[in-house]
Amino acid sequence: MSPRPYNLGKRQDQIARGRDQVVGAARALLAEAASYTAFTVDAVARQADVSRATVYYQFGSKTGLLEALCDTLAADGRLSELATAFAEPDPFDALHGLISSFGRFWAADRLVMRRLRALAALDPEVAAVISARDQRRRDGLDVIVARLGDAGLLAADPGRAARALFTLTSFETFDSLAPPDQPLTSVTPEIFRLAQAALH
């Protein structure tokens, strides 16, 4: 019997471990106060103790690396549970589920989230990745606002309501409302109350 399938499986495991190592290095670099603003492929490669070419081979670009890091944070924050929120028949329950999901997501790594958002103001590549992911949140909120309108539960202008919800569900809002010694999820009920007020 040919050993090729076994060898292929080992190779895939090695590639996956290598990707995890580089993503972990990127996350660690962002957590370092002295060096996170110098977030480059070279800096991540040094942190991971691999060559620059290895990072490009595994991720294709700095943008690909950032996407992989954001995917890891999303998995840690159980953002996949958003699907359950959108399946709720009551639009207010769906909104509460969305707010809860983003509370868990932002809380996955508060420091790294904060620094990624700060870097987005300085680095166009980081900005592009963060902006695209923020747009997905905005698109989801547009769906919920439309459902509220269809159900006759929306007193505010739909565009204004969507903008208010977008602001309320941002990392910056969770981060500013949650005390430093409390998880971001602790302010989920408060943000839901503010969201209800914005809709009415």
N, C-alpha and C positions, 0 to 999 in steps of 0.2 A: 504494500500500500504506500502511496506517495505521501511524504511528510509535508507536502506543500500547504494543505489547509491549516495544519497546526502552526506552521511557521507564519502563515499569513495572519492568523489570530494573534500570535505573539507580537507581530509587527504592529498590528492595530492597537494592541494594548500599550505598546511602547509609545506610539504616536499620541494616544489619549493621555498617557502620563506626562508626556512632554508638554502637551497643550496645557494641562492642569498646572504644571510647574511654572510655565510662563505667565498664565493668568494669575496665579498666586503671587508671583513676583510683581506683577503690575499693581495688584491690590495692596501689597506690602509697601511698594514705592509711594503710592498715594497716601498711605497712612503715616508716612514719615514727614514730620513737620518741616524739616530742613530741605527736603529735596523734591516734594511733590510737584512744585511748579516747573521742574525740569523733567516733565514726563515725556520722554522720547523713546523711540524703539531702542536706541543704544543704551539708555539708562535701564530699561526693562531687561534687556539682554544681560547687562552686567549684574543686575539683581538676581536674575535666574541662573547666572553662570553658564550661559549658552552664547553662541555666536549671534551676531545681528542677522546673518543669513538664515539661521534656524528660525528666528521669530518670523521673518518674511515667508519662509517656506510653510510654516504652520498656519499663518493668519493672512498672508498676502499683502497686508498693509497695516499701518497704524490704525486705520479705521476698522479693519477686521479684528484687530486685537481689542479695541474698545468695545466692539459689538459683542465679542466673546466674554469680556469682563461684565458687561451689562446683563448678558444672558445668565451668567453665574449668579449675579446679585438677584436677578428675577427668580431664579430657581430657589435660592436661599430664602427669599421673601415670599415664596409660594404665590407668585403673581398669576400662575396658571389657574388659580381659583377664581379669577375674574369671570371665567366662563360660567361658573355657578351663579354668580351675581346677575349676569345678563339673562339667565334662564328664569329668574324670579318673575312671576306673572304681575306682581304689583310693582310699578315703577319706583315707588319710594323704597321698597325693599331692595330693588336693584341698585338704587343710588347708595343705600346704606352698605350694601355688599361691596360696591366699587370703592367707597371711602375706606372701608375696613381692609380691603385688599391692598390699597396703596399705602395705608398705614403700616401694614406688615412689610411691604416692599421697601419703603423708605427706611424702616427700622432694621433692615437686613444688615446694614453697616453704615451707621449714621455718619461717621467721620469720612469714610470714602465717598459716600453720596455727597456730602457737603463739599468736598474738594473737587469732585468731578464737576459739580455745578459751577464752582468758582472758576475752574479751568476753562469751562465753556465760554467764559467772557474774555479769555486770553488766547485760546487756541482754536482756530477755525475747524480743525478736524474733530476736536472734542465737541465743539458747538454743533456741528452737523449731526453727530450721533445723538446727542442729548435732545436737539430740536426735533429730530425724527421720532424719537420715543415720546416726547411730550405731545407731538401731534397725534399719536395713537390714543393717548389719554383724552385729548380734546375730541377726537372722533367718537370715542366711547361715550363721552358726556353729551355730545350732540344727539346721539341715539336716545339716551335716557331723557333728555329735555324734550325731544320729539314725542316720546311715549307719554310723558307727563302732560304735554299739550293735548295729545289725542284723547287722554283720559279726563280732560277738563280740570286738571290739577295744577295748572301753571297760571299764576296771576301776573308774573313778570314778563317782559319782552323776551322771547326765546334767545335772541343773540346776547342780550345782556345777562340773562340767567346762565347761559353756557360759559360766558367769560367769568362770571362770579364763581361758578363751580370749578372752573379750571384753576383759578387762583387759590381757592380754598383747598383743593386736593393736591396742591404742589408740595414738593419737599420743603420749600422755604416756609410755607405756612405751618406744616407739622413741626418743623425744626424750631420755629420761633415760639410756638405755643407750648411745646413740651419742655419742662424744666430739664436742666442738664443731667439730673439724677433720676429721671423718669424715662421710660421707653416712649418712642414716638406714638405707639399704639394707645398710650394712655389718653391722648387728646381726641381720639376718634369720635367719642360721643359729642364732644364740644363742637367739632367740625361738622358733624351731621346736623346739629341744632342750627349752626350758622348757615348751612346749606338750605335747610328748610326755610329759614327767615329770608334768604336771598330769593327763593322761588316765590315767596308770597309778598 
